Amino acid sequence: MSDQQILLPGAHATADLSTGQYKGVYLTEDFGVSAITDSNAAAFAQAGIGILQNDPDADGKAAEVVMVGICRAEAGGTIAQGAYLVLNNAGEVISGALEADKASADRGVIGRALADAADGDIIDIAVNFITPLPHDTE
């Protein structure tokens, strides 16, 4: 799938991300990436930069992070093919509408599901972390 992806160049893990494969990550300093633990963090401090495709097991190891394109992602709940996707507080993709309640307004729509999924499934998705859509348009 590499010809269908834009990767974050020089990305590396800032900790053990061996359990973070196929989950969203956020950008720290010097192209480091960390696991998302609060996708609604103040001032978008944990806004996703992409989906981790490998499983680096230590700080400094190379991280393959897809920012734009078709990639694999872990579902955090039931998802219908074609659904808009946002990241939950575990970095998993979940369904999210373009207009939603204010409680989740900080999350941006980062892609679309290319298959149906149940919680924990690994599915193909189309992502765009460079220009995500607003999750709440009010």
C-alpha positions as a LaTeX table, in Angstrom:
\begin{tabular}{lrrr}
\hline
Residue & $x$ (\AA) & $y$ (\AA) & $z$ (\AA) \\
\hline
Met1 & 0.00 & 0.00 & 0.00 \\
Ser2 & 2.99 & 2.35 & 0.16 \\
Asp3 & 2.10 & 3.97 & $-3.17$ \\
Gln4 & $-1.26$ & 4.94 & $-1.65$ \\
Gln5 & 0.13 & 6.63 & 1.47 \\
Ile6 & 1.89 & 9.73 & 2.70 \\
Leu7 & 4.00 & 8.82 & 5.72 \\
Leu8 & 5.34 & 11.12 & 8.45 \\
Pro9 & 9.03 & 11.37 & 7.48 \\
Gly10 & 11.57 & 10.53 & 10.20 \\
Ala11 & 8.90 & 9.49 & 12.69 \\
His12 & 10.10 & 7.62 & 15.76 \\
Ala13 & 8.49 & 6.29 & 18.92 \\
Thr14 & 8.95 & 8.26 & 22.14 \\
Ala15 & 8.20 & 5.14 & 24.23 \\
Asp16 & 7.27 & 1.49 & 23.80 \\
Leu17 & 4.45 & 1.50 & 21.23 \\
Ser18 & 4.39 & $-2.26$ & 20.67 \\
Thr19 & 0.70 & $-2.34$ & 21.67 \\
Gly20 & $-0.11$ & 0.72 & 19.55 \\
Gln21 & $-0.01$ & $-0.84$ & 16.09 \\
Tyr22 & $-3.01$ & 0.31 & 13.97 \\
Lys23 & $-3.90$ & 3.07 & 16.45 \\
Gly24 & $-3.70$ & 6.83 & 16.16 \\
Val25 & $-0.65$ & 8.67 & 17.46 \\
Tyr26 & 0.13 & 12.34 & 18.08 \\
Leu27 & 3.23 & 14.36 & 17.28 \\
Thr28 & 5.65 & 15.38 & 20.03 \\
Glu29 & 8.98 & 17.08 & 19.36 \\
Asp30 & 11.52 & 16.22 & 16.66 \\
Phe31 & 9.09 & 13.92 & 14.79 \\
Gly32 & 8.50 & 11.78 & 17.85 \\
Val33 & 5.09 & 10.12 & 18.16 \\
Ser34 & 3.21 & 9.07 & 21.28 \\
Ala35 & 0.11 & 7.02 & 22.03 \\
Ile36 & $-3.14$ & 8.96 & 22.31 \\
Thr37 & $-4.63$ & 8.78 & 25.81 \\
Asp38 & $-6.92$ & 11.84 & 25.63 \\
Ser39 & $-8.11$ & 12.79 & 22.14 \\
Asn40 & $-9.93$ & 15.80 & 23.63 \\
Ala41 & $-6.87$ & 17.15 & 25.46 \\
Ala42 & $-6.79$ & 20.91 & 25.97 \\
Ala43 & $-5.53$ & 22.98 & 23.04 \\
Phe44 & $-5.49$ & 19.85 & 20.85 \\
Ala45 & $-2.36$ & 18.64 & 22.66 \\
Gln46 & $-3.07$ & 15.08 & 21.51 \\
Ala47 & $-4.55$ & 15.77 & 18.09 \\
Gly48 & $-3.76$ & 12.77 & 15.91 \\
Ile49 & $-1.03$ & 13.04 & 13.28 \\
Gly50 & $-1.60$ & 9.60 & 11.78 \\
Ile51 & $-2.15$ & 5.86 & 12.25 \\
Leu52 & 0.80 & 3.74 & 13.42 \\
Gln53 & 1.36 & 0.77 & 11.07 \\
Asn54 & 4.27 & $-0.98$ & 12.79 \\
Asp55 & 4.99 & $-1.81$ & 16.45 \\
Pro56 & 8.16 & $-0.05$ & 17.68 \\
Asp57 & 9.02 & $-1.43$ & 21.11 \\
Ala58 & 11.33 & 1.30 & 22.44 \\
Asp59 & 12.02 & 5.03 & 22.47 \\
Gly60 & 13.82 & 6.10 & 19.30 \\
Lys61 & 12.74 & 3.19 & 17.09 \\
Ala62 & 11.34 & 4.02 & 13.66 \\
Ala63 & 7.58 & 4.50 & 13.49 \\
Glu64 & 5.61 & 4.03 & 10.26 \\
Val65 & 2.84 & 6.62 & 10.56 \\
Val66 & 0.30 & 7.07 & 7.75 \\
Met67 & $-0.91$ & 10.68 & 7.55 \\
Val68 & $-2.86$ & 10.43 & 4.28 \\
Gly69 & $-4.03$ & 7.44 & 2.27 \\
Ile70 & $-5.33$ & 3.93 & 2.75 \\
Cys71 & $-4.16$ & 2.10 & 5.87 \\
Arg72 & $-5.12$ & $-0.40$ & 8.56 \\
Ala73 & $-6.70$ & 0.78 & 11.83 \\
Glu74 & $-8.20$ & $-0.75$ & 14.97 \\
Ala75 & $-11.91$ & $-0.19$ & 15.55 \\
Gly76 & $-13.03$ & 0.99 & 18.98 \\
Gly77 & $-16.65$ & $-0.01$ & 18.43 \\
Thr78 & $-19.16$ & $-0.96$ & 15.77 \\
Ile79 & $-18.48$ & 0.84 & 12.49 \\
Ala80 & $-20.42$ & 0.70 & 9.22 \\
Gln81 & $-18.66$ & 0.81 & 5.86 \\
Gly82 & $-18.51$ & 4.42 & 4.68 \\
Ala83 & $-18.86$ & 5.91 & 8.17 \\
Tyr84 & $-16.93$ & 9.04 & 9.11 \\
Leu85 & $-14.22$ & 8.25 & 11.66 \\
Val86 & $-12.72$ & 10.01 & 14.69 \\
Leu87 & $-10.17$ & 8.81 & 17.24 \\
Asn88 & $-11.21$ & 7.80 & 20.75 \\
Asn89 & $-9.10$ & 8.16 & 23.90 \\
Ala90 & $-7.26$ & 4.91 & 23.12 \\
Gly91 & $-6.33$ & 5.98 & 19.59 \\
Glu92 & $-8.85$ & 3.59 & 18.04 \\
Val93 & $-11.15$ & 4.69 & 15.22 \\
Ile94 & $-14.83$ & 5.10 & 16.05 \\
Ser95 & $-17.81$ & 6.41 & 14.09 \\
Gly96 & $-18.28$ & 10.16 & 14.26 \\
Ala97 & $-20.73$ & 12.45 & 12.49 \\
Leu98 & $-19.77$ & 15.77 & 10.92 \\
Glu99 & $-22.20$ & 17.46 & 13.30 \\
Ala100 & $-22.20$ & 16.13 & 16.84 \\
Asp101 & $-22.88$ & 17.11 & 20.41 \\
Lys102 & $-20.60$ & 19.66 & 22.07 \\
Ala103 & $-19.16$ & 17.03 & 24.43 \\
Ser104 & $-16.98$ & 15.63 & 21.64 \\
Ala105 & $-16.51$ & 18.81 & 19.61 \\
Asp106 & $-12.71$ & 18.78 & 19.87 \\
Arg107 & $-12.38$ & 15.61 & 17.82 \\
Gly108 & $-11.90$ & 15.98 & 14.07 \\
Val109 & $-13.12$ & 13.58 & 11.40 \\
Ile110 & $-9.93$ & 11.93 & 10.16 \\
Gly111 & $-11.26$ & 9.47 & 7.61 \\
Arg112 & $-13.82$ & 7.02 & 6.31 \\
Ala113 & $-14.31$ & 3.31 & 6.94 \\
Leu114 & $-13.76$ & 1.07 & 3.92 \\
Ala115 & $-15.36$ & $-1.94$ & 5.65 \\
Asp116 & $-17.78$ & $-2.81$ & 8.45 \\
Ala117 & $-16.14$ & $-3.46$ & 11.82 \\
Ala118 & $-16.81$ & $-4.60$ & 15.36 \\
Asp119 & $-14.87$ & $-3.48$ & 18.43 \\
Gly120 & $-11.26$ & $-4.68$ & 18.15 \\
Asp121 & $-11.36$ & $-5.46$ & 14.42 \\
Ile122 & $-8.52$ & $-4.29$ & 12.19 \\
Ile123 & $-9.97$ & $-2.71$ & 9.04 \\
Asp124 & $-8.90$ & $-0.72$ & 6.01 \\
Ile125 & $-9.67$ & 2.99 & 6.21 \\
Ala126 & $-9.04$ & 6.10 & 4.14 \\
Val127 & $-7.40$ & 8.82 & 6.26 \\
Asn128 & $-6.48$ & 12.49 & 5.97 \\
Phe129 & $-4.79$ & 13.88 & 9.08 \\
Ile130 & $-3.40$ & 16.92 & 7.26 \\
Thr131 & $-6.80$ & 18.58 & 6.76 \\
Pro132 & $-9.31$ & 16.80 & 9.05 \\
Leu133 & $-12.96$ & 17.85 & 8.87 \\
Pro134 & $-14.64$ & 19.50 & 11.84 \\
His135 & $-16.57$ & 17.10 & 14.02 \\
Asp136 & $-18.95$ & 19.78 & 15.21 \\
Thr137 & $-19.99$ & 22.55 & 12.83 \\
Glu138 & $-21.97$ & 24.67 & 15.32 \\
\hline
\end{tabular}
